[in-house]
């Protein structure tokens, strides 16, 4: 660590395949940093990838920060489950990227039914939409380069857009504006989870916590019995079925067509895809997948799967999001809109934006502020919408989208 320059670092990330090795590395990194860093240096930010849920609980209780000097833990499974949950709320959203603190980027297509926005400039369309135009931070048109559209840009059907929003309840409004049929998400949906392995159990827990009625289907009798005898298995809204998830008779018997959602997260990606496709064929309207192979995410979308999540990418996104609460830089890549990136920049005295309203800061049209992330009076981060009249405060972090060749220009403006 001495040779790697730990004394001059701001962030340390441990992301090996061993939880224990990662925790020890964070402890050693902090010790080395205290030995080598300048006297008035800021504390080292340490980020640790873990798979064991017991470590998540210990972090939430403050124990890892105390004895392993870990500031943030990233669990790829937890992040993937949260992204899948968000994405399944609508069958028309191609991607949901959580930015934490109730902030999301959603990606979708503009349809010909979006009468209030197509063939009008964004500035004109905003005057016709109650509550204003959703904030578009990136756009890709077939055969053309991706852009950050300005107020004079005119949308046409089939444009692919990335929209910044806060709160899951905003999704339906966005879908309606851009020409999609927004279906109300059930308050207490019926969810079928295929597989009672560790992943299936966590998915079941997640939906039970949100008020869903969950059916878990498991081939292996011993695994099914283990779930039934667990704390999760005692939940009144959970039913565990021992049977073959590819047996139509069993699926008919448990009423699979009456379920709102079916999620497959088996150890084999192809087995998961087969299970989700069968559920869809039998009438389930929304189907979801947790995949290991990133290349299969796009393939499953073309097959008609509602939403699929690449676990590895979610882990990387979560790590980068934590890193950029400490340091500025580019970290967010849009899935379906290439060559548009998200950049985190801090408002400070050097940049001289503090105390100014956004409209007074004279930010250029080729960049778009998606969110203002600010600590509240309790010291917790929250995400704010960047309205023109919003005043920027010292310490705010702005999540900005632009083309990669503009990052250096933004860094100059923020005196990075």
C-alpha positions in Angstrom: 0.0 0.0 0.0 2.9 2.3 0.6 4.1 1.8 -2.9 0.6 2.3 -4.3 0.5 5.8 -2.7 -2.1 5.2 -0.1 -0.9 8.3 1.8 -1.9 10.6 -1.1 -5.3 8.8 -1.8 -8.8 10.0 -1.0 -10.6 6.7 -1.5 -9.8 3.0 -1.0 -11.9 0.3 -2.6 -11.7 -3.4 -1.7 -13.6 -5.6 -4.1 -12.0 -9.1 -4.1 -14.2 -12.3 -3.9 -13.5 -12.7 -0.2 -15.5 -10.6 2.4 -12.9 -11.2 5.0 -10.0 -10.2 2.7 -11.9 -7.0 1.8 -12.5 -6.0 5.4 -8.9 -6.6 6.4 -7.7 -4.6 3.4 -9.8 -1.6 4.5 -8.4 -1.9 8.0 -4.8 -2.0 6.8 -5.4 0.8 4.3 -6.7 3.1 7.0 -3.7 2.2 9.2 -1.2 2.9 6.4 -3.1 6.1 5.5 -2.8 7.5 9.0 0.9 6.8 9.0 1.6 8.5 5.6 -1.0 11.1 5.0 -0.3 14.8 5.7 -1.2 16.0 9.2 -4.4 18.0 8.1 -5.6 15.5 5.5 -9.2 14.5 5.3 -10.1 11.0 6.5 -9.7 8.2 4.0 -13.0 7.0 2.4 -13.1 3.2 2.4 -15.6 1.1 0.4 -15.9 -2.6 0.9 -17.7 -5.1 -1.3 -19.4 -7.8 0.8 -21.7 -10.7 0.0 -22.6 -11.8 3.5 -25.8 -10.2 4.9 -24.3 -10.4 8.4 -21.8 -7.8 7.4 -24.5 -5.5 6.0 -26.2 -5.7 9.4 -23.0 -4.9 11.2 -22.4 -1.9 9.0 -25.9 -0.6 9.7 -25.2 -1.0 13.4 -21.9 0.9 13.1 -19.6 -2.0 14.0 -17.7 -2.2 10.7 -16.9 1.5 10.8 -15.6 1.1 14.4 -13.4 -2.0 14.0 -12.7 -2.3 10.3 -12.7 1.4 9.4 -15.2 0.8 6.6 -17.3 3.8 5.6 -19.5 2.1 3.0 -20.3 -1.5 2.2 -21.6 -2.5 -1.2 -23.6 -5.7 -1.6 -24.1 -6.5 -5.3 -27.2 -8.6 -4.6 -29.0 -6.0 -2.6 -28.4 -3.3 -5.2 -29.5 -5.6 -8.0 -32.7 -6.5 -6.1 -33.5 -2.8 -5.5 -33.0 -2.0 -9.2 -35.1 -4.9 -10.3 -37.9 -3.9 -8.0 -37.9 -0.4 -9.4 -37.8 -1.5 -13.0 -40.7 -3.9 -12.6 -43.0 -1.1 -11.7 -43.5 -0.4 -15.5 -43.3 -2.6 -18.5 -42.4 0.4 -20.7 -39.2 1.5 -18.9 -36.1 0.0 -20.5 -33.7 0.9 -17.6 -33.9 2.3 -14.1 -30.6 3.6 -12.6 -31.0 4.5 -8.9 -28.7 7.3 -7.7 -29.6 6.9 -4.1 -31.6 9.1 -1.9 -34.8 8.6 -4.0 -33.2 9.8 -7.2 -33.5 7.9 -10.5 -32.6 8.0 -14.1 -35.1 6.2 -16.3 -34.6 5.3 -19.9 -37.5 4.9 -22.4 -38.6 5.6 -25.9 -40.8 8.5 -27.1 -43.9 7.1 -28.9 -46.1 8.7 -31.5 -48.9 8.9 -28.9 -46.9 11.7 -27.1 -49.0 14.4 -28.8 -48.0 17.1 -26.3 -44.3 16.8 -26.9 -43.5 15.4 -30.3 -42.8 17.9 -33.2 -42.5 20.7 -30.6 -39.4 22.1 -29.1 -38.8 21.1 -25.5 -39.3 24.8 -24.5 -42.7 24.9 -26.2 -43.8 21.5 -24.9 -43.0 22.5 -21.3 -45.7 25.3 -21.5 -48.3 22.7 -22.6 -47.6 20.2 -19.8 -49.1 20.6 -16.4 -46.3 20.6 -13.9 -43.7 21.2 -16.5 -41.6 19.0 -18.8 -39.7 16.1 -17.3 -36.0 16.7 -17.2 -34.3 15.0 -20.2 -30.5 14.5 -19.6 -29.7 12.5 -22.6 -31.1 11.5 -26.0 -30.3 9.1 -28.8 -31.9 9.2 -32.2 -31.4 6.4 -34.7 -28.4 7.0 -36.9 -27.3 10.1 -35.0 -24.9 10.9 -32.1 -26.2 11.0 -28.6 -26.8 14.5 -27.2 -27.9 16.4 -24.2 -30.9 18.3 -25.8 -31.4 22.0 -25.2 -34.7 23.9 -25.1 -34.8 24.3 -28.9 -34.6 20.6 -29.6 -37.6 19.0 -31.2 -38.6 15.4 -30.1 -39.8 12.9 -32.7 -41.3 9.4 -32.2 -38.8 6.7 -31.5 -36.3 9.0 -29.8 -34.7 7.2 -26.9 -34.4 9.4 -23.8 -33.0 9.4 -20.3 -35.1 11.3 -17.7 -34.0 12.4 -14.2 -36.7 12.1 -11.6 -37.1 11.8 -7.8 -39.5 9.2 -6.3 -41.0 6.0 -7.7 -44.4 7.6 -7.9 -43.2 10.0 -10.6 -42.7 7.1 -13.1 -46.3 6.9 -14.4 -46.5 10.7 -15.1 -43.3 10.4 -17.2 -44.6 7.4 -19.1 -47.9 9.2 -19.9 -46.2 12.3 -21.1 -44.0 10.4 -23.5 -46.9 8.3 -25.0 -46.9 5.1 -23.0 -49.9 3.6 -21.3 -49.2 3.9 -17.5 -50.8 1.1 -15.6 -51.3 1.6 -11.9 -49.0 -0.6 -9.9 -50.9 -2.8 -7.4 -50.6 -1.7 -3.8 -50.3 -5.4 -2.7 -49.1 -7.2 -5.8 -48.9 -11.0 -6.1 -45.3 -12.0 -6.9 -44.0 -15.4 -8.0 -40.4 -16.0 -7.2 -38.8 -19.0 -9.0 -36.1 -20.6 -6.8 -35.7 -20.7 -3.0 -31.9 -20.2 -3.1 -30.2 -17.3 -1.3 -31.1 -14.9 -4.1 -34.7 -16.1 -4.2 -35.1 -15.7 -0.5 -33.8 -12.1 -0.6 -36.1 -11.3 -3.4 -39.0 -12.7 -1.4 -38.0 -10.7 1.6 -37.8 -7.5 -0.5 -41.4 -7.9 -1.9 -42.8 -9.0 1.5 -41.4 -5.9 3.1 -43.3 -3.8 0.5 -46.6 -5.5 1.2 -46.7 -8.1 -1.6 -48.1 -11.6 -1.4 -45.3 -13.9 -2.5 -45.3 -17.4 -3.9 -41.9 -19.2 -4.0 -41.6 -22.2 -6.3 -38.7 -24.6 -5.6 -37.8 -27.9 -7.2 -35.6 -29.2 -4.4 -37.7 -30.5 -1.5 -34.9 -29.9 1.1 -34.4 -26.3 -0.1 -38.1 -25.6 0.0 -38.4 -27.1 3.5 -35.5 -24.9 4.7 -37.3 -21.8 3.5 -40.6 -22.9 5.0 -38.9 -23.4 8.4 -37.1 -20.0 8.4 -38.2 -16.6 9.7 -39.2 -15.6 6.1 -41.2 -18.9 5.8 -43.3 -17.9 8.7 -44.6 -14.7 7.0 -48.4 -14.8 6.6 -48.1 -13.5 3.0 -45.6 -16.2 1.9 -46.5 -19.5 0.3 -43.7 -22.0 -0.5 -44.5 -24.6 -3.3 -42.4 -27.7 -3.9 -42.6 -28.4 -7.6 -41.1 -28.0 -11.0 -41.3 -24.4 -12.2 -41.4 -25.6 -15.8 -44.5 -27.9 -15.2 -47.5 -26.1 -16.6 -49.9 -28.2 -14.5 -48.2 -27.1 -11.3 -48.1 -23.4 -12.4 -51.8 -23.6 -13.3 -52.6 -25.2 -9.9 -51.0 -22.4 -8.0 -52.7 -19.7 -10.2 -49.6 -18.3 -11.9 -51.7 -16.3 -14.4 -53.2 -14.4 -11.4 -49.8 -13.2 -10.3 -48.8 -9.7 -11.3 -45.1 -10.4 -11.4 -42.8 -13.4 -11.9 -39.1 -13.2 -11.0 -36.5 -15.9 -11.8 -33.0 -15.8 -10.2 -31.7 -19.3 -10.5 -28.0 -20.1 -10.5 -28.1 -20.7 -14.3 -29.0 -17.7 -16.5 -30.5 -19.8 -19.2 -32.7 -21.7 -16.7 -33.9 -18.4 -15.3 -34.8 -17.1 -18.8 -36.7 -20.3 -19.6 -38.7 -20.0 -16.3 -39.6 -16.3 -16.9 -40.6 -16.9 -20.5 -43.0 -19.7 -19.5 -44.5 -17.5 -16.8 -45.0 -14.8 -19.4 -46.6 -17.3 -21.8 -49.0 -18.3 -19.1 -50.3 -14.8 -18.6 -48.0 -13.0 -16.1 -47.8 -9.4 -17.3 -44.4 -8.5 -15.7 -41.4 -10.7 -15.6 -38.0 -10.0 -14.1 -34.5 -11.6 -14.1 -31.3 -11.2 -12.1 -28.5 -12.2 -14.5 -24.8 -12.9 -14.2 -24.1 -12.4 -17.9 -24.3 -8.8 -19.0 -24.7 -9.7 -22.6 -28.0 -11.5 -21.9 -29.7 -8.4 -20.6 -30.4 -6.9 -24.1 -31.2 -10.3 -25.5 -34.0 -10.9 -22.9 -35.5 -7.5 -23.6 -36.0 -8.5 -27.2 -37.6 -11.8 -26.0 -40.2 -9.8 -24.1 -38.9 -10.0 -20.6 -40.1 -6.9 -18.8 -36.9 -6.1 -16.9 -33.5 -7.7 -16.4 -30.6 -6.7 -14.2 -26.9 -7.3 -14.6 -25.6 -7.9 -11.1 -22.0 -7.0 -11.8 -22.8 -3.6 -13.3 -25.0 -2.7 -10.3 -22.1 -3.4 -8.0 -19.8 -1.2 -10.0 -22.4 1.6 -10.2 -23.0 1.5 -6.4 -19.2 1.6 -5.7 -18.8 4.6 -8.0 -21.8 6.4 -6.5 -20.1 6.1 -3.0 -16.8 7.2 -4.4 -18.3 10.4 -5.8 -19.8 11.5 -2.5 -16.1 12.1 -1.7 -14.5 13.1 -5.0 -15.6 14.7 -8.2 -15.5 13.0 -11.5 -17.3 11.0 -14.2 -19.1 7.8 -13.0 -22.6 7.2 -14.5 -23.0 5.6 -17.9 -26.4 5.4 -19.5 -27.3 2.0 -20.7 -29.1 2.8 -24.0 -27.7 6.2 -24.7 -24.0 5.9 -25.5 -21.5 8.7 -25.1 -23.4 10.6 -22.4 -21.9 10.4 -18.9 -22.9 11.6 -15.5 -20.4 13.7 -13.6 -20.4 14.6 -9.9 -19.2 18.1 -9.0 -19.0 19.9 -5.7 -20.1 23.5 -5.1 -17.4 25.2 -3.2 -15.8 28.6 -2.8 -13.4 28.2 -5.6 -16.1 27.8 -8.2 -18.1 30.8 -6.9 -21.5 29.2 -7.5 -22.4 29.0 -3.8 -25.3 31.3 -3.0 -26.4 31.7 -6.6 -29.6 30.5 -8.1 -29.1 28.0 -10.9 -30.5 30.5 -13.4 -27.9 33.0 -12.3 -25.0 30.5 -12.6 -25.0 30.7 -16.5 -24.4 27.0 -17.0 -24.1 26.1 -20.7 -26.8 24.3 -22.7 -24.6 21.3 -23.5 -24.7 20.1 -19.9 -27.7 19.3 -17.8 -27.9 19.2 -14.0 -29.9 16.1 -13.1 -29.9 16.3 -9.3 -28.7 18.4 -6.4 -27.5 16.2 -3.6 -27.4 18.0 -0.3 -27.0 17.1 3.4 -30.0 18.0 5.4 -30.0 19.3 9.0 -29.7 15.7 10.3 -26.6 15.2 8.2 -28.3 12.8 5.7 -27.9 13.1 2.0 -31.1 14.0 0.0 -31.8 14.6 -3.7 -33.4 17.8 -4.9 -34.8 18.7 -8.3 -32.7 21.4 -10.0 -35.3 24.0 -10.7 -34.0 27.3 -12.2 -34.8 29.2 -9.0 -33.1 26.7 -6.7 -30.2 28.2 -4.8 -26.9 26.3 -4.7 -25.2 26.0 -1.3 -21.6 25.3 -0.4 -21.0 21.6 -0.2 -23.8 20.7 -2.6 -23.0 17.9 -5.1 -24.4 18.4 -8.6 -25.0 15.3 -10.8 -24.4 16.6 -14.3 -24.8 14.9 -17.6 -22.8 15.8 -20.7 -20.7 14.2 -23.5 -17.3 12.9 -22.5 -15.4 15.5 -24.4 -17.0 18.2 -22.2 -15.9 16.8 -18.9 -12.7 18.9 -18.9 -14.8 22.1 -19.5 -16.9 21.3 -16.5 -13.9 20.6 -14.3 -12.5 24.0 -15.3 -15.8 25.7 -14.3 -15.8 23.9 -10.9 -12.1 24.6 -10.4 -11.3 20.8 -10.1 
